[in-house]
Each structure stands twice: as C-alpha cells, then as structure tokens.
Amino acid sequence: MRTKISVLIVDDSAVVRQVLTAVLQKDAGIEVMGAVADPIFAMQRMNKSWPDVIVLDVEMPRMDGITFLKKIMAERPTAVVICSSLTQKGAETSMQALAAGAVGVVAKPGIGGRRANMEDAAGDLLHAVKAAGQANMKVRSTAGAPAALPPVAAVASMAAMAKTTQHVVAIGTSTGGTQALEVVLTGLPRMVTGIVIVQHMPEKFTAMFAQRLNDVCAIEVREARDGDRVMPGLALIAPGGRHMALGRNGSQYHVSVVDGPLVNRHRPSVDVLFRSVARCAGRNAVGIIMTGMGDDGARGLKEMRDAGARTFAQDEASCVVYGMPKEAVKADAVDASLPLSDIARAILTHAPVTI
C-alpha cells in the first residue's frame, strides 16, 4: 500500500503553522512530520528524517526561504510548495522560488477571513501538497532547453503584427508547468501563432509570472484582459481566480476573462479554455496539455480533437507530474505525446502564422 506523504511546514508565524497543520492533518494520506519556525530548525529536523514535501514560507528571519530552497535543490532536490501571502512582495518572491525549483505556489489560508475563502485556500493547499507528493524531482532538476528550431523564413513587418492569425494555440498545465512553459515559450521565435494559456496559479500571482516570462522570451507574454485580441507573437495567460475563454469575430480571435464557479476544482480551468477553442477555432487550433495533477483539460482536449484540432500531450518521461496528460491520453484526446523539448517545434509545425 502507498505510504502517507510526509510534510514539513516551515513558517515563522505560529498561527500559520497551526492552521496549515490542522488543514493537512485532516487528510488521511498526509502526515505532518513537523512544523518549525525557520530553515535552521528545518535543517535540524531534516537531519533526522527527510520529508517528501516541504511547505515553505519565503519571508523568515535567520535564513530566507529562497536561500533555503536553493540549498535543498543543490544538495537533495525535494518537492517544495511555497505558501505565500497575496501581496506584491509575496508574488515577487514566489516567482523567484519557482525559478529556483519549487513545484508550486499557494496562497496562505486567510486567518480570520471569510469561511468560503479559507476553505478554498485550504483545498488549494491539499491539492498542491498531493501533487508535490507525486512530483518527479529528477525531471524538475534536469529540465533542459528546447531542441534547436528551424530558422524563421521571414521577419514580419509591424503591419503584419497587427493582423490576427487564423490559427490559435491553447496550452493547459498545472504542477511543474511554470518551468515547462518557460522551456516551451523561450523556444519560440518572435513571429509565432497567437497563444492562450491556463496555468493553475493563485490570484495575483499570474501577472508576475507572465512578466517574468516576458522578460526572457522573444514573444510578448502577459496576463490576459477581457476582450484582448489573440495575435501573432503574443501569449496570453489566464488571470488566477478567473476563467478565460476564446471567442471569435470573423477571422479575429479574442478572449473573455470571466468569473464563474470552479470547474474541476479550478478557476481558471483548462477545460473551460479548451472547450471554447473547440467551438471557435476547430481545425484551426492546436491544443497542448502539459504536466499537472488531476484531469482538468482532458475532456476539453477531446472536444478539440473531435472538432479537428491537432492535439498533443507532454510525455511521462519529461513531466514533473504525469496526471493531466495521462488522463487526456486515456480519454483518446491526444494525437501524440511529445517530450517537453519538442513541443515548441510542434507549435511551429502545426500552427503556422498566417500573414
């Protein structure tokens, strides 16, 4: 039988430690092996017993969470979930943590906040820890650059950039997806078909994540706004806490960013995006499902494939968590499974830019 996921909580707030411990101990598949005030105490505890997952704050005395995280990843790569406050500073440090090797980020359950919000945050924490417990840290620590891409035949003029392509690429991902998306998007040239993305991530964190990608990619990457056009050279990421759907007006695609109930316990949901792409783009779309736990996106990708779209899944060997792609393959929603390093090439091959 599968053993419980052992978790170490590291946070300098005694109240937060109590809340996180109470949330995690409610799940029979999780064992909290300790809750300590800072990384120094954590290392002392880990010398005796190493956890499967570390739930880590990033702002602590004596040693900050980022320094601790880098030390862990250099010595013994371990699944780390960042539990951060919903602030600008919290978002910035969380992005640094993801770049340093954390597998996910969740918002701290609000202390004394609305019950519904606290329950949502608690559910996100449990989901993140379970996903981290399945993470393939060998993949996480050795993710490489994309394969070399063929040269771009021509550079489009600024006038061409103002046109909307007839194709669209839709990508859905979750745990491990921040690093996977960076590999894919940095492998694309400036002129590429418009891209719409759902990455499971808390509210207020997606804008910072999009900005970090924008800084390292040839294409423009930003958090989507309601009514944004989907254009060549642009990747739009659904805002945390809101669904994103594709719409079409003639030959032009645009996105709607809307509130709504959780779908597959997520908002944004990959299924919401993929189903809208199936309806609006059909055979002019490419759908890609990547690393993550659960089945969000599997049904939507099947609808895309049935509508004539080309569909791809990240293969098991390159996934941090082979959950969402596995469910899509089981649903007969996938034309082919590809290593992470080949996904950028698939986008260029199957979703040509229409000038």
Secondary structure, DSSP 8 states (H G I E B T S, - for coil): ----EEEEEE-S-HHHHHHHHHHHHTSTTEEEEEEESSHHHHHHHHTT---SEEEE-S--SSS-HHHHHHHHHHHS--EEEEEE-SSHHHHHHHHHHHHHT--EEEE---TTS-HHHHHHHHHHHHHHHHHHHT--HHHHHH----------S----HHHHTS--S-EEEEEE-TTHHHHHHHHHHTS-SS---EEEEE---TTTHHHHHHHHHHH-SSEEEE--TT-B--TTEEEE--TTSEEEEEEETTEEEEEEE----BTTBSS-HHHHHHHHHHHTGGGEEEEE-SBSS-TTHHHHHHHHHTT-EEEEE-GGG-SSBSHHHHHHHTT--SEEE-GGGHHHHHHHHS----
